[in-house]
């Protein structure tokens, strides 16, 4: 279950108001962004590009037989192989101002 699924369930059951659920999502996004900006981890993806699409300022890539290599700051490396990988990317600068709620 994802965070949005859990929040939707809580809003539908009356436990949370929609505005509180939106504040939780905003705070989650803000915290994840801060952690990712401080991270020095590098990742690379190699594979066969099956499909790509750009719609509404969102890129979607489908990669077949993908090899994902993640290297931490202490130079430890992890490699994962997957049959099908979907990457969705958007411009973070297009979002709302993160200074206020």
C-alpha positions as CSV (number, residue, x, y, z in Angstrom):
1,X,0.0,0.0,0.0
2,X,1.4,3.4,-0.9
3,X,1.2,6.6,1.1
4,X,-1.4,8.0,-1.2
5,X,-3.5,4.9,-0.9
6,X,-3.4,5.0,2.9
7,X,-4.3,8.7,2.9
8,X,-7.2,8.2,0.5
9,X,-8.5,5.4,2.7
10,X,-8.3,7.6,5.8
11,X,-10.0,10.6,4.0
12,X,-12.8,8.3,2.7
13,X,-13.3,6.8,6.2
14,X,-13.4,10.3,7.8
15,X,-10.3,9.9,9.9
16,X,-8.5,12.8,8.0
17,X,-9.7,15.8,6.2
18,X,-8.6,16.3,2.6
19,X,-6.5,19.4,3.5
20,X,-4.6,17.4,6.2
21,X,-3.9,14.6,3.7
22,X,-2.5,17.2,1.2
23,X,-0.3,18.6,3.9
24,X,1.1,15.1,4.7
25,X,1.9,14.6,1.0
26,X,3.5,18.0,0.8
27,X,5.7,17.3,3.8
28,X,6.6,13.9,2.5
29,X,7.7,15.4,-0.8
30,X,9.6,18.2,0.9
31,X,11.5,15.7,3.1
32,X,12.3,13.3,0.3
33,X,13.6,16.2,-1.8
34,X,15.9,17.4,1.0
35,X,17.3,13.9,1.6
36,X,17.9,13.3,-2.2
37,X,19.7,16.6,-2.6
38,X,22.1,15.7,0.3
39,X,22.7,12.2,-1.2
40,X,26.0,11.6,-3.0
41,X,24.8,8.2,-4.3
42,X,25.1,7.7,-8.1
43,X,23.0,5.3,-10.2
44,X,23.3,4.2,-13.8
45,X,20.8,2.3,-15.9
46,X,21.7,0.2,-19.0
47,X,19.4,-1.8,-21.2
48,X,17.4,-1.8,-24.4
49,X,15.0,1.2,-24.7
50,X,11.7,-0.3,-25.6
51,X,9.4,2.8,-25.4
52,X,9.8,6.5,-24.6
53,X,7.1,9.2,-24.3
54,X,7.0,12.9,-23.4
55,X,3.5,14.2,-22.4
56,X,2.6,17.0,-20.1
57,X,6.2,17.7,-19.0
58,X,6.6,14.1,-17.9
59,X,9.0,11.7,-19.5
60,X,8.3,7.9,-19.4
61,X,10.9,5.3,-20.4
62,X,10.4,1.6,-20.7
63,X,13.7,-0.3,-20.6
64,X,14.0,-4.0,-21.3
65,X,16.6,-6.3,-19.7
66,X,17.8,-3.4,-17.5
67,X,20.9,-3.4,-15.4
68,X,20.7,-0.8,-12.5
69,X,24.0,-0.1,-10.8
70,X,24.0,2.0,-7.6
71,X,27.3,3.3,-6.1
72,X,27.3,4.8,-2.6
73,X,29.7,7.5,-1.2
74,X,31.9,4.8,0.3
75,X,32.3,3.2,-3.2
76,X,30.2,0.2,-2.4
77,X,28.3,-0.9,-5.5
78,X,25.1,-2.9,-6.0
79,X,23.8,-4.2,-9.2
80,X,20.2,-5.3,-10.0
81,X,18.9,-6.9,-13.2
82,X,15.3,-6.6,-14.1
83,X,13.4,-7.8,-17.2
84,X,11.3,-4.6,-17.5
85,X,11.9,-1.2,-15.9
86,X,9.7,1.8,-16.1
87,X,11.2,5.2,-15.4
88,X,9.0,8.3,-14.9
89,X,10.6,11.7,-14.6
90,X,9.3,15.2,-14.4
91,X,10.8,18.7,-14.0
92,X,10.8,19.4,-10.2
93,X,11.0,23.1,-10.9
94,X,7.5,23.1,-12.4
95,X,6.0,22.1,-9.0
96,X,4.5,24.4,-6.5
97,X,6.6,26.7,-4.3
98,X,8.0,24.5,-1.5
99,X,8.5,27.3,0.9
100,X,4.9,27.6,2.1
101,X,1.9,25.4,2.7
